[in-house]
Amino acid sequence: MKGKLDDDVALRIVMGDKEKEVSYRELCLSNNLSQEALVSLLVKKKLIDPKELLEEIKRVKEERYRPVGDGAHAAR
């Protein structure tokens, strides 16, 4: 089925005449590894402070991710 993505396939990459299917799991793992490497480099180069990063993650989480039943998302 060329036109339809399977449930497990997040995307298809086409390079020339080759096609590769990427699963949601592979995509998630790749994203996590990339973020971890980026944060590691930024910390090594002293461009970010690990404590500040954790505080920012916490702030963003509290601001953006709320329990479904709290009614806060209904105002969008």
Stockholm file with secondary structure:
# STOCKHOLM 1.0

chainA/1-76         MKGKLDDDVALRIVMGDKEKEVSYRELCLSNNLSQEALVSLLVKKKLIDPKELLEEIKRVKEERYRPVGDGAHAAR
#=GR chainA/1-76 SS CCSSCCTTEEEEEEETTEEEEEEHHHHHHHHHHHHHHHHHHHHHTTSSCHHHHHHHHHHHHHHHCCCGGGSGGGGC
#=GC SS_cons        CCSSCCTTEEEEEEETTEEEEEEHHHHHHHHHHHHHHHHHHHHHTTSSCHHHHHHHHHHHHHHHCCCGGGSGGGGC
//
